[in-house]
Amino acid sequence: MRIGKVTSHELAQFIEERRILRSPPWLWRFGFAGGCVLAAFLLRYELAPMLGQRVPLAFFTPAALVAAWYGGVSAGLFALFLGLLLGDYFFLPPVHGFGVLNSMDVTAIITYACTALIGVGVIENLHRARHQIDLISKAAERLQKEMTERARAEDSLRQSEARFRLLMDEAKDYALFMLDQEGKIIEWNAGAQRMKGYTAEQILGQHFSQFYPPEDIALHRPENALAKAEAEGRFEDEGWLMRRDGSRFWANAVITALHDKSGKLVCFSKLVRDATERRRAEEESRKREARFRELADAMPQIVWSTRSNGEVDYVNRKWFEYTGLTAEQTYISQGWTGNVHPEDKELLVQVVHKALKTNAPFQLEKRIRSVTGEYRWHLSRGVPVKDEAGQVVRWFATSTDIEDQKRIEHDLERAREQLAHLAHDLEIRVVERTAKLGESIRSLEGVLYHVAHDLRAPLRAMEGFTQLLLETNAPRFDEAGKDYAWRIISAANRMDQLIKDLLVYGRLTHMEAVCRKVDLETEVDRVLVELESEIKFRRAEVKVYRPLPQAWANSTIINQILSNLVSNALKFIKAGSVPHIEIGGRLENRKVRFWVKDDGIGIDDLYQQQIFRVFERLHDGEGYLGTGIGLAIVRKGAERMGGTVGVESRPGEGSLFWVELPGSSQTK
C-alpha cells in the first residue's frame, strides 16, 4: 500500500470509470441519431418542390452534428452515413436509386462528408475536454481526502512498528517473524536466524513454506495453516520443520492473523519454539519398544534381544508358542538355554562369546525343543545395536525354523544320487538304442534305394517304349494318339523326378552332414555351370555380387540348396518375360547369409511358410513344372548344417530366398 501517492494509472482508471458511467446506453444514442436524420429527411423532402436538386445533403449535416453532440462520436458517424444513403437515394439523380451521374454530385457528397466529419470531431473533443475537467476536479477532492486519511494511518503505523520492533528484538529464544497475506516473509528476528539458519537478507521475500518438509508441502499444510489462522484468528500446531542446512527439528508453532481497524487482514505473525529434545525423549523409548514388539510379535520367526552383556531381556510371542515356556521360565537364570539340544549348546556358547567379544554379527544352526518335545533345526542370526558413539547397547537376533529345508536338502541329496545312477543307465540305453536306430535307418535307406530303383525301372521302360512307338509308328497315330503318348512320357518323367527328389530328401534327413569351410563363390559358379543350358534357353540374366564369404557348411548340401533356388528362379517367371536373377551374400554377427533374388511371380504372405513343406505346390496345373519337394530340400539342408531359411516376397514383384549359416570361424 502506498501512502500519500496516487499513480497516473489509477487517476486515468478513475476518470475512465466515471466517463463510462455517464455515457448513455447505445440503443438510446443510435435511436436519437436515427431520429435526427429522419427529421432532416422530412424537412428536405417537404422543401423538395422549391429546392429541386440543389443542396441535396445540406440538411443532413446539422442532423449528424446534433446526434454527435448528444449521442457521441459513434452516433454522429451513424447519422452521417444514414443521411448519405437517404440523400443519394431520394435527392441525387437518379432519384430513387443509388449512384452518381456527374462530378457536381461527387463534390456535394465529399463536401457533406468532410463537413460532417469535421463537425463530429470538434464536438467529440469538446465533450472530452469538458468531461476531463469535471472528473479531474472530483478526483482531486477524493485524493485530498484519501491523503489526509493515509497520513493519519502512517503515523499510527510508525508507532505500532516501533513497538513491534522492540518486541522482535527482545524475543531471542524464539523464532518470530511476520508474513504477508500470501505467506511471504516480511520481518525476521534474531531468534529466527539462530533457529533456522537464515539471515534477514537471505529469507525476506521468500515463502514460509520452504521451512516445511516435502511431504507436508504436498499435503498443503502451510496453506491450510494460514487459512485456519485467518478464519479463527489463531492457529497452533506441532510438526517437523526444516533448517537451512536441510536438517529437521520438531517445532511448536503459533500463527496469529493481524487485522486493521476495519477488520481487513493485514499480515500474519508466527512464533516458533524448538521442541525437538522433548519430542526425542518421548519418541525414542516409545519407538524402540512399541514398534519393535509389534513387529517382532507379527513375525513367523522367533525374535529375541539381549542386553549388551548377552542377557536375554525380550523374546517374542512365537517363542512362547513354540516352546511352551512361560516368561518367568524364559528370563530367570537364562532358562531358555534348556531348550537347546545338548549337542548344540557348546557351539552356541562359543559363537555367542565370540560375538560379545568382537561386537560382530553372528550366525549358527542349532536344534530347539518344541512344546511337543520334538527338536527342530533353526538358523539363528544376531546383529549388534550401537549408539551414536559406536558402543553396543543391545543385541537383536532371530531364529528361523529350517527343519523342512534340512529335510528337503537331505531328500535332494538322495534324489541327486538316484538321478545320477538313472542318468548313467539312461545314457547307456541311449547309446545302445541310437546304435540300433542308426542300423535301422541304414537298412531302411537301403530298402528305399532299392524300392526307388525298382520303381524307376518300369518308369524308364514305360518312357522308352512309348518313345519307340512314336518314332517307329508315327504314321499310324492320329493327333490324339500322339498327344496321349507324349502325356505318358511326361508323366513318367515327372514320376521319375519325384522319386529322385524323395531320395535326396531322405538322404538329407539321415546322412551325416560333415561341415567345413566352404567357399560360396566356388559353389555358386559350379551350380551356374550345371544349369548353363537352361539359363541360355530362358535367356536369363544372372548377376553375382562378388566376393562371396566363406561359410561353415557341407559342400554337397550347399550345392543342392543353390541348385533348387536358382532352378525355381528360372522356372517361376511371368509369362513372356526374361528372368533376372541376383545372387549375393554377406557376413554379419558371425553368421553368413546368402540369397537368390528373382523378378518372378512372387508369393503371397499367406503361403510363405507353407512352401517349405514337402509336396506343397501353389501352382498345380498352371504351367509351372515341379515336384513340390525342392524348397523342402532347401530347408532340411539348412537345418542339417545348423542354419535357417526364409523368403521375402510380394505377388508380382519377385522373391528373395535367403539361407543363414554359421560363419567359417565357428566350429561344428
Phi and psi in degrees as a GROMACS rama.xvg file:
@    title "Ramachandran Plot"
@    xaxis  label "Phi"
@    yaxis  label "Psi"
@TYPE xy
-98.5146  128.511  ARG-2
-98.3853  127.52  ILE-3
75.3591  12.0988  GLY-4
-131.491  135.594  LYS-5
-130.602  125.001  VAL-6
-78.0224  158.758  THR-7
-63.9751  -30.7525  SER-8
-63.9541  -41.915  HIS-9
-64.8245  -39.9851  GLU-10
-64.6523  -44.7492  LEU-11
-64.0963  -37.3879  ALA-12
-65.5029  -40.2914  GLN-13
-63.3373  -43.5887  PHE-14
-64.6948  -42.3642  ILE-15
-64.2687  -39.5426  GLU-16
-62.3876  -41.7451  GLU-17
-66.2436  -39.5933  ARG-18
-64.0913  -41.7907  ARG-19
-64.4721  -39.0482  ILE-20
-64.9417  -33.0134  LEU-21
-86.1668  -14.1808  ARG-22
-71.8368  133.37  SER-23
-70.2817  161.124  PRO-24
-60.9214  150.274  PRO-25
-64.6732  -34.1933  TRP-26
-63.8466  -40.1662  LEU-27
-64.8318  -42.6265  TRP-28
-64.0597  -46.3428  ARG-29
-74.0987  -30.2296  PHE-30
-65.1885  -42.147  GLY-31
-62.9971  -41.1415  PHE-32
-62.7474  -42.5848  ALA-33
-62.22  -37.029  GLY-34
-64.9369  -39.6438  GLY-35
-63.386  -43.6976  CYS-36
-65.1124  -39.0777  VAL-37
-64.1697  -40.8543  LEU-38
-64.2905  -41.5153  ALA-39
-64.3305  -38.6031  ALA-40
-64.8502  -44.268  PHE-41
-64.0237  -39.4085  LEU-42
-64.0278  -45.4745  LEU-43
-68.0409  -33.2995  ARG-44
-69.1907  -36.7629  TYR-45
-67.9804  -32.3928  GLU-46
-89.4257  3.55005  LEU-47
-59.8712  -40.9172  ALA-48
-61.881  -30.0263  PRO-49
-86.666  -39.3958  MET-50
-89.8143  -23.4217  LEU-51
65.0651  -129.498  GLY-52
-99.425  12.7132  GLN-53
-80.1517  152.76  ARG-54
34.2486  62.2521  VAL-55
-69.2586  -24.5076  PRO-56
-113.991  -1.81029  LEU-57
-63.2451  -35.0015  ALA-58
-70.4233  -20.5884  PHE-59
-81.7843  -17.8826  PHE-60
-64.3999  -49.9818  THR-61
-59.8311  -34.4161  PRO-62
-61.6209  -42.2074  ALA-63
-65.4007  -38.0354  ALA-64
-69.7519  -42.1855  LEU-65
-63.0872  -41.6772  VAL-66
-62.4471  -39.8933  ALA-67
-68.1966  -35.8866  ALA-68
-67.0362  -41.8292  TRP-69
-98.217  -22.517  TYR-70
-113.715  -6.65641  GLY-71
95.3121  178.753  GLY-72
-65.4876  -37.5389  VAL-73
-65.5094  -39.4576  SER-74
-67.2973  -38.6428  ALA-75
-62.8452  -43.4241  GLY-76
-66.1271  -37.9994  LEU-77
-62.9548  -43.716  PHE-78
-64.7077  -38.0239  ALA-79
-60.508  -49.0592  LEU-80
-67.3181  -40.7363  PHE-81
-66.6976  -38.9492  LEU-82
-64.5638  -36.775  GLY-83
-64.212  -40.3987  LEU-84
-65.2213  -46.6593  LEU-85
-66.4298  -41.4252  LEU-86
-65.4228  -40.8994  GLY-87
-66.1445  -37.4167  ASP-88
-77.5123  -38.4929  TYR-89
-101.334  -26.8853  PHE-90
-119.924  -13.9738  PHE-91
-103.059  138.386  LEU-92
-68.6924  142.929  PRO-93
-75.9882  133.052  PRO-94
-66.2748  143.158  VAL-95
60.8802  41.1634  HIS-96
-166.462  156.843  GLY-97
-96.3576  142.84  PHE-98
142.598  162.336  GLY-99
-126.216  128.65  VAL-100
-102.097  -21.6779  LEU-101
-147.151  170.701  ASN-102
-69.1635  -28.1019  SER-103
-64.8049  -39.0703  MET-104
-65.6651  -39.2208  ASP-105
-61.9024  -41.841  VAL-106
-64.0268  -37.9076  THR-107
-64.2798  -40.8473  ALA-108
-65.8513  -45.8455  ILE-109
-63.767  -42.1762  ILE-110
-62.2531  -42.3384  THR-111
-63.2734  -46.6614  TYR-112
-64.5779  -45.6076  ALA-113
-64.6387  -45.0708  CYS-114
-61.598  -44.7834  THR-115
-67.4726  -40.8269  ALA-116
-63.432  -43.1625  LEU-117
-64.1219  -42.6998  ILE-118
-62.9876  -43.8549  GLY-119
-62.7079  -41.509  VAL-120
-63.2555  -43.0147  GLY-121
-62.8766  -42.0797  VAL-122
-63.6411  -42.9403  ILE-123
-62.0506  -42.701  GLU-124
-63.7092  -39.2494  ASN-125
-63.0008  -42.1194  LEU-126
-60.4209  -46.3846  HIS-127
-63.2038  -43.1646  ARG-128
-63.3133  -43.581  ALA-129
-64.3823  -42.2752  ARG-130
-64.2935  -42.1939  HIS-131
-65.6504  -40.272  GLN-132
-63.6963  -42.216  ILE-133
-66.8823  -44.8616  ASP-134
-72.5917  -36.2351  LEU-135
-64.27  -37.0282  ILE-136
-63.0463  -43.7075  SER-137
-70.2315  -35.8337  LYS-138
-65.9834  -36.9807  ALA-139
-63.1007  -41.5909  ALA-140
-62.76  -42.1566  GLU-141
-64.7143  -42.0135  ARG-142
-68.8612  -34.9216  LEU-143
-63.0709  -41.681  GLN-144
-66.4891  -42.5766  LYS-145
-65.6236  -38.1079  GLU-146
-64.3824  -37.7565  MET-147
-65.1952  -43.821  THR-148
-65.8534  -37.6786  GLU-149
-71.7211  -31.1515  ARG-150
-64.4501  -41.7863  ALA-151
-63.9748  -42.4025  ARG-152
-64.6086  -35.17  ALA-153
-65.7628  -41.1162  GLU-154
-65.5703  -43.3756  ASP-155
-64.1125  -37.7107  SER-156
-66.6361  -37.4081  LEU-157
-63.4438  -41.1274  ARG-158
-66.3639  -43.548  GLN-159
-64.156  -38.1891  SER-160
-65.8486  -37.48  GLU-161
-63.9388  -43.9577  ALA-162
-64.1643  -40.7145  ARG-163
-65.4893  -39.6719  PHE-164
-62.4192  -38.7419  ARG-165
-63.5395  -42.1361  LEU-166
-64.8086  -41.8141  LEU-167
-61.6902  -42.5227  MET-168
-71.449  -30.1092  ASP-169
-80.9129  -26.6277  GLU-170
-84.9049  76.5116  ALA-171
-88.0228  -18.3038  LYS-172
-92.3649  -0.779427  ASP-173
-128.463  152.261  TYR-174
-87.8735  112.653  ALA-175
-123.389  122.074  LEU-176
-148.353  162.904  PHE-177
-111.54  146.089  MET-178
-123.868  142.658  LEU-179
-79.235  -175.77  ASP-180
-63.5577  -23.5971  GLN-181
-91.344  -4.70672  GLU-182
95.4243  9.76941  GLY-183
-86.8032  143.311  LYS-184
-77.8691  127.474  ILE-185
-119.24  -15.6941  ILE-186
-139.879  148.563  GLU-187
-151.261  121.453  TRP-188
-99.24  174.277  ASN-189
-65.0266  -35.4757  ALA-190
-63.4065  -37.5486  GLY-191
-66.4524  -38.0025  ALA-192
-64.2943  -42.4609  GLN-193
-67.1723  -38.92  ARG-194
-77.7077  -39.2831  MET-195
-105.449  -16.2043  LYS-196
89.4059  5.56974  GLY-197
-104.555  139.356  TYR-198
-83.2261  167.22  THR-199
-61.7678  -39.4426  ALA-200
-63.429  -32.0753  GLU-201
-79.2165  -28.7873  GLN-202
-108.335  -24.9735  ILE-203
-60.5055  134.047  LEU-204
91.208  -9.91688  GLY-205
-88.3826  154.407  GLN-206
-78.8297  138.622  HIS-207
-70.5129  -6.9945  PHE-208
-67.7589  -16.8949  SER-209
-69.479  -10.5692  GLN-210
-82.1195  -11.4177  PHE-211
-93.3791  147.894  TYR-212
-69.2966  159.449  PRO-213
-56.5856  -36.8734  PRO-214
-66.4632  -33.6256  GLU-215
-73.9453  -33.9078  ASP-216
-64.9019  -40.3374  ILE-217
-62.2407  -29.6928  ALA-218
-90.434  6.4637  LEU-219
59.9507  36.1402  HIS-220
-65.7364  -41.4511  ARG-221
-59.6481  -46.3537  PRO-222
-64.1247  -39.743  GLU-223
-64.5692  -36.5507  ASN-224
-63.4796  -44.2227  ALA-225
-65.1771  -39.8983  LEU-226
-63.6884  -41.9718  ALA-227
-67.9752  -39.7956  LYS-228
-63.3647  -40.6528  ALA-229
-66.9135  -39.0331  GLU-230
-75.1279  -38.6396  ALA-231
-106.573  -7.54949  GLU-232
90.1865  -27.7743  GLY-233
-154.713  141.441  ARG-234
-141.081  128.384  PHE-235
-121.543  139.611  GLU-236
-156.246  160.515  ASP-237
-125.752  143.366  GLU-238
177.115  -179.358  GLY-239
-80.5354  136.577  TRP-240
-125.51  163.202  LEU-241
-110.747  138.595  MET-242
-90.0727  174.415  ARG-243
-62.9488  -35.235  ARG-244
-80.1027  4.78081  ASP-245
91.6522  -8.63683  GLY-246
-75.3132  157.01  SER-247
-109.978  152.151  ARG-248
-144.159  148.117  PHE-249
-83.5846  126.923  TRP-250
-129.885  147.183  ALA-251
-103.51  121.237  ASN-252
-124.843  139.642  ALA-253
-124.055  122.385  VAL-254
-109.767  127.654  ILE-255
-119.598  133.714  THR-256
-87.4555  131.215  ALA-257
-109.362  130.171  LEU-258
-121.106  158.753  HIS-259
-86.5309  -174.074  ASP-260
-63.9092  -28.539  LYS-261
-82.3381  -1.50209  SER-262
88.8964  4.91527  GLY-263
-80.1864  135.755  LYS-264
-64.9063  127.953  LEU-265
-102.566  -50.7544  VAL-266
-165.873  -174.725  CYS-267
-126.447  147.022  PHE-268
-111.126  144.324  SER-269
-131.515  126.03  LYS-270
-113.231  123.677  LEU-271
-121.41  131.928  VAL-272
-118.684  135.463  ARG-273
-77.8951  113.503  ASP-274
-114.286  25.8852  ALA-275
-64.5103  -47.1676  THR-276
-62.8863  -42.6782  GLU-277
-61.871  -45.3796  ARG-278
-66.3607  -39.8532  ARG-279
-60.8812  -42.2637  ARG-280
-64.4762  -35.4772  ALA-281
-75.7733  -36.919  GLU-282
-81.2133  -33.9905  GLU-283
-60.0372  -50.8739  GLU-284
-67.1749  -39.7382  SER-285
-67.263  -41.7693  ARG-286
-67.5742  -43.2183  LYS-287
-64.2162  -33.4709  ARG-288
-93.4634  -57.5452  GLU-289
-62.9122  -51.0792  ALA-290
-67.5627  -40.9987  ARG-291
-60.7743  -45.3609  PHE-292
-69.1137  -38.5304  ARG-293
-62.9107  -44.4161  GLU-294
-66.5914  -44.7059  LEU-295
-63.4885  -42.8143  ALA-296
-67.1013  -24.6016  ASP-297
-84.8397  -10.8097  ALA-298
-81.8887  146.379  MET-299
-77.1123  -14.5924  PRO-300
-87.6523  165.084  GLN-301
-78.7136  125.392  ILE-302
-117.338  135.11  VAL-303
-148.835  156.357  TRP-304
-137.156  156.493  SER-305
-132.742  164.405  THR-306
-75.1081  178.471  ARG-307
-62.4136  -22.7827  SER-308
-90.7446  1.95107  ASN-309
95.5831  -0.962165  GLY-310
-77.5622  124.9  GLU-311
-68.1182  128.629  VAL-312
-121.691  -2.18829  ASP-313
-160.314  136.934  TYR-314
-135.047  149.981  VAL-315
-87.072  179.751  ASN-316
-60.4441  -34.472  ARG-317
-58.9502  -35.0676  LYS-318
-61.8588  -46.5518  TRP-319
-67.162  -38.3445  PHE-320
-66.5942  -37.7242  GLU-321
-76.6623  -45.1045  TYR-322
-90.3723  -27.1477  THR-323
79.7375  5.88637  GLY-324
-77.5421  157.318  LEU-325
-92.4625  169.958  THR-326
-63.4036  -39.5172  ALA-327
-63.613  -43.5414  GLU-328
-65.1295  -30.6945  GLN-329
-77.5336  -47.0506  THR-330
-86.5383  -30.8504  TYR-331
-76.3601  126.419  ILE-332
53.8257  33.6751  SER-333
52.1609  44.0574  GLN-334
-63.3032  -13.5469  GLY-335
-64.7256  -24.391  TRP-336
-69.5492  -17.9886  THR-337
-66.2085  -17.0891  GLY-338
-92.2168  -0.176088  ASN-339
-84.8426  140.255  VAL-340
-58.0134  135.095  HIS-341
-53.1559  -35.2035  PRO-342
-72.2768  -16.1653  GLU-343
-103.952  -5.74604  ASP-344
-66.3612  -42.4074  LYS-345
-60.6601  -44.1524  GLU-346
-63.654  -39.7421  LEU-347
-60.6855  -44.7645  LEU-348
-62.8426  -42.0573  VAL-349
-63.8906  -45.974  GLN-350
-66.1791  -44.1074  VAL-351
-65.6817  -42.4536  VAL-352
-60.8519  -42.3462  HIS-353
-65.5551  -40.5893  LYS-354
-64.687  -41.898  ALA-355
-65.459  -31.4924  LEU-356
-76.8137  -39.0627  LYS-357
-99.0913  -9.94984  THR-358
57.4435  32.6176  ASN-359
-108.707  152.096  ALA-360
-58.7446  153.658  PRO-361
-131.631  161.765  PHE-362
-154.118  136.54  GLN-363
-158.753  160.942  LEU-364
-109.059  132.667  GLU-365
-146.945  161.369  LYS-366
-101.871  133.336  ARG-367
-121.207  135.284  ILE-368
-78.2964  133.886  ARG-369
-91.0322  178.611  SER-370
-63.6679  -23.0163  VAL-371
-87.3991  -3.39788  THR-372
92.1864  -1.96371  GLY-373
-83.9482  134.81  GLU-374
-90.3902  129.244  TYR-375
-125.478  143.059  ARG-376
-70.9779  136.976  TRP-377
-131.743  142.912  HIS-378
-100.255  116.318  LEU-379
-105.234  131.09  SER-380
-128.702  137.668  ARG-381
-135.54  144.247  GLY-382
-133.072  145.904  VAL-383
-81.5644  146.847  PRO-384
-107.836  120.667  VAL-385
-112.388  154.41  LYS-386
-88.934  -171.509  ASP-387
-65.1153  -25.1519  GLU-388
-85.8474  -2.50212  ALA-389
88.2266  8.83284  GLY-390
-89.0852  139.881  GLN-391
-73.4026  124.04  VAL-392
-108.122  -25.4225  VAL-393
-155.019  166.767  ARG-394
-121.049  137.964  TRP-395
-119.758  131.423  PHE-396
-145.024  157.693  ALA-397
-132.884  153.421  THR-398
-128.786  117.157  SER-399
-106.102  131.861  THR-400
-68.928  117.021  ASP-401
-119.962  20.033  ILE-402
-58.6485  -46.6666  GLU-403
-63.5843  -38.3978  ASP-404
-63.1604  -41.1774  GLN-405
-61.6215  -44.7913  LYS-406
-65.382  -39.085  ARG-407
-63.9187  -41.2644  ILE-408
-62.0524  -40.671  GLU-409
-65.2918  -43.9593  HIS-410
-65.0768  -37.0157  ASP-411
-64.7824  -39.4289  LEU-412
-63.5068  -44.1437  GLU-413
-63.7992  -43.0514  ARG-414
-63.6551  -36.9161  ALA-415
-62.6535  -41.643  ARG-416
-65.2731  -43.6067  GLU-417
-64.5884  -39.2649  GLN-418
-64.7884  -40.1348  LEU-419
-62.3695  -41.4328  ALA-420
-64.4982  -44.6991  HIS-421
-65.6553  -37.3223  LEU-422
-63.4544  -40.3655  ALA-423
-62.7992  -45.1606  HIS-424
-64.055  -40.5156  ASP-425
-64.3698  -39.2639  LEU-426
-61.8242  -42.1765  GLU-427
-62.5562  -42.9333  ILE-428
-65.48  -39.3968  ARG-429
-63.1978  -41.7944  VAL-430
-62.0248  -44.7569  VAL-431
-64.334  -45.2943  GLU-432
-70.4997  -32.4036  ARG-433
-64.4093  -40.7936  THR-434
-63.0644  -43.2041  ALA-435
-64.6809  -41.4143  LYS-436
-63.5296  -40.7276  LEU-437
-62.2868  -41.7221  GLY-438
-63.9065  -41.4685  GLU-439
-63.5708  -40.3949  SER-440
-64.8547  -42.9041  ILE-441
-62.7884  -39.5735  ARG-442
-64.6258  -41.9762  SER-443
-64.7161  -38.8484  LEU-444
-63.0063  -39.2242  GLU-445
-63.6468  -43.565  GLY-446
-61.3703  -45.3977  VAL-447
-62.1111  -39.6722  LEU-448
-62.5823  -45.6088  TYR-449
-67.3966  -40.2617  HIS-450
-59.9632  -46.1029  VAL-451
-62.4476  -40.2426  ALA-452
-64.3386  -43.5124  HIS-453
-65.662  -34.7129  ASP-454
-70.6132  -36.185  LEU-455
-72.5856  -27.8949  ARG-456
-62.283  -50.7701  ALA-457
-61.4013  -34.154  PRO-458
-65.1143  -42.3665  LEU-459
-65.1758  -39.0121  ARG-460
-64.0332  -42.5292  ALA-461
-59.3021  -45.0272  MET-462
-67.011  -42.7272  GLU-463
-66.9091  -46.1675  GLY-464
-65.4362  -38.0884  PHE-465
-65.5111  -40.1997  THR-466
-62.2282  -41.4038  GLN-467
-64.6464  -39.824  LEU-468
-59.2407  -43.0059  LEU-469
-65.7405  -36.8422  LEU-470
-76.3003  -37.318  GLU-471
-94.6262  -24.4736  THR-472
-124.508  27.8573  ASN-473
-56.4513  -40.7038  ALA-474
-63.8269  -23.8007  PRO-475
-80.6872  -17.618  ARG-476
-92.0506  133.834  PHE-477
-80.8871  -174.991  ASP-478
-64.5039  -38.1324  GLU-479
-65.0818  -40.5139  ALA-480
-64.384  -43.0358  GLY-481
-61.6229  -39.8828  LYS-482
-63.3046  -40.4191  ASP-483
-64.2916  -41.3527  TYR-484
-62.2855  -45.6359  ALA-485
-64.746  -34.087  TRP-486
-63.8049  -38.7326  ARG-487
-62.7637  -44.5407  ILE-488
-62.2641  -44.7519  ILE-489
-63.9542  -42.804  SER-490
-64.6724  -39.4628  ALA-491
-63.0674  -41.5703  ALA-492
-64.0707  -43.2111  ASN-493
-64.396  -41.2667  ARG-494
-63.4778  -39.8058  MET-495
-64.3686  -42.5584  ASP-496
-66.3505  -36.8484  GLN-497
-63.865  -42.0128  LEU-498
-64.9525  -41.6839  ILE-499
-62.7238  -41.8328  LYS-500
-66.2629  -36.8046  ASP-501
-63.8923  -40.1672  LEU-502
-63.1917  -40.7776  LEU-503
-63.4318  -44.9209  VAL-504
-63.6905  -41.4993  TYR-505
-63.8292  -41.1327  GLY-506
-64.4443  -38.7468  ARG-507
-61.8004  -35.5829  LEU-508
-68.0259  -34.7106  THR-509
-116.859  -10.9436  HIS-510
-71.4316  156.485  MET-511
-81.9217  113.16  GLU-512
-90.3783  87.2852  ALA-513
-80.0632  121.405  VAL-514
-105.083  146.523  CYS-515
-152.803  179.688  ARG-516
-65.0894  125.552  LYS-517
-124.22  130.716  VAL-518
-84.5843  108.173  ASP-519
-62.5949  -32.3869  LEU-520
-63.1475  -40.9896  GLU-521
-64.2875  -43.5803  THR-522
-65.4615  -38.6054  GLU-523
-62.9663  -45.2666  VAL-524
-61.071  -39.8405  ASP-525
-63.6954  -43.1388  ARG-526
-66.7239  -39.2169  VAL-527
-64.4534  -34.1998  LEU-528
-67.3174  -41.5585  VAL-529
-63.5936  -34.8267  GLU-530
-99.5819  18.9693  LEU-531
-62.1581  -42.0969  GLU-532
-64.3458  -42.0243  SER-533
-68.2731  -35.612  GLU-534
-63.1956  -43.4485  ILE-535
-67.8273  -40.8361  LYS-536
-58.95  -41.5576  PHE-537
-89.3623  1.33351  ARG-538
52.8217  40.5837  ARG-539
-76.8742  149.474  ALA-540
-106.661  117.15  GLU-541
-114.28  124.911  VAL-542
-118.78  125.324  LYS-543
-110.195  124.044  VAL-544
-85.5396  101.807  TYR-545
-100.107  155.242  ARG-546
-80.3654  155.832  PRO-547
-101.311  144.887  LEU-548
-74.629  169.938  PRO-549
-92.7633  148.371  GLN-550
-128.43  157.836  ALA-551
-91.2288  99.738  TRP-552
-154.573  179.19  ALA-553
-104.275  122.859  ASN-554
-63.8944  -35.2609  SER-555
-64.8713  -45.1506  THR-556
-67.0565  -39.8303  ILE-557
-58.7559  -41.3003  ILE-558
-62.2549  -43.51  ASN-559
-64.6139  -40.8823  GLN-560
-62.2483  -50.9487  ILE-561
-63.3412  -39.5111  LEU-562
-62.3218  -44.1924  SER-563
-66.3328  -42.4622  ASN-564
-66.15  -43.8648  LEU-565
-69.0877  -39.2654  VAL-566
-60.3422  -43.5799  SER-567
-62.883  -40.1649  ASN-568
-63.0632  -34.2348  ALA-569
-75.5069  -28.8479  LEU-570
-85.7845  -50.0318  LYS-571
-89.9986  75.8492  PHE-572
-119.104  164.194  ILE-573
-71.2377  147.125  LYS-574
-58.1377  128.296  ALA-575
78.8717  4.71482  GLY-576
-103.089  161.994  SER-577
-100.446  128.262  VAL-578
-65.4565  138.384  PRO-579
-120.37  115.759  HIS-580
-120.244  136.397  ILE-581
-122.78  135.993  GLU-582
-125.625  128.807  ILE-583
-152.964  177.794  GLY-584
-169.733  161.101  GLY-585
-154.791  158.433  ARG-586
-103.044  124.569  LEU-587
-147.097  122.325  GLU-588
53.4556  46.1807  ASN-589
62.8402  21.0536  ARG-590
-122.934  144.3  LYS-591
-105.998  125.557  VAL-592
-120.634  122.089  ARG-593
-120.334  155.986  PHE-594
-144.295  158.868  TRP-595
-126.939  120.067  VAL-596
-116.731  137.419  LYS-597
-131.804  172.463  ASP-598
-115.579  38.4562  ASP-599
-81.4019  -147.75  GLY-600
-78.4356  -16.8649  ILE-601
75.9614  172.18  GLY-602
-135.788  134.314  ILE-603
-68.8691  149.894  ASP-604
-56.4236  -31.5136  ASP-605
-65.6799  -23.5808  LEU-606
-111.918  6.44539  TYR-607
-72.5674  -20.047  GLN-608
-94.2847  -30.834  GLN-609
-64.0748  -34.704  GLN-610
-66.9713  -15.9868  ILE-611
-88.123  4.61717  PHE-612
-92.9914  157.295  ARG-613
-66.8292  138.178  VAL-614
64.8067  20.2573  PHE-615
-90.3444  113.606  GLU-616
-126.068  132.83  ARG-617
-97.6674  -6.2241  LEU-618
-134.13  41.4851  HIS-619
-59.0819  129.67  ASP-620
72.3208  15.4914  GLY-621
-111.546  20.5411  GLU-622
90.5718  4.65529  GLY-623
-111.746  108.604  TYR-624
-76.1659  155.806  LEU-625
158.303  166.494  GLY-626
-103.085  -12.13  THR-627
80.4819  15.8472  GLY-628
-116.366  -14.7558  ILE-629
-56.4494  -50.7983  GLY-630
-71.7224  -28.4727  LEU-631
-63.7129  -38.1824  ALA-632
-63.1184  -40.011  ILE-633
-60.688  -48.4433  VAL-634
-67.4082  -44.6524  ARG-635
-61.8271  -40.3796  LYS-636
-63.818  -41.7277  GLY-637
-64.4813  -41.1274  ALA-638
-65.159  -38.1526  GLU-639
-63.5912  -24.3912  ARG-640
-98.3533  10.1143  MET-641
78.5228  25.0508  GLY-642
-117.614  -173.13  GLY-643
-137.098  161.617  THR-644
-130.155  163.919  VAL-645
-168.689  174.147  GLY-646
-142.622  144.561  VAL-647
-124.789  117.973  GLU-648
-158.008  153.97  SER-649
-137.678  139.881  ARG-650
-54.9925  130.52  PRO-651
82.558  -4.2523  GLY-652
-119.785  10.7659  GLU-653
88.4391  -179.958  GLY-654
-139.167  153.779  SER-655
-127.234  108.725  LEU-656
-95.9405  129.136  PHE-657
-124.296  150.358  TRP-658
-129.502  129.086  VAL-659
-114.151  126.418  GLU-660
-130.126  162.978  LEU-661
-61.9968  147.211  PRO-662
-70.2986  167.873  GLY-663
-69.998  -15.1665  SER-664
-80.534  -10.9002  SER-665
-90.6554  157.505  GLN-666
-102.645  166.134  THR-667
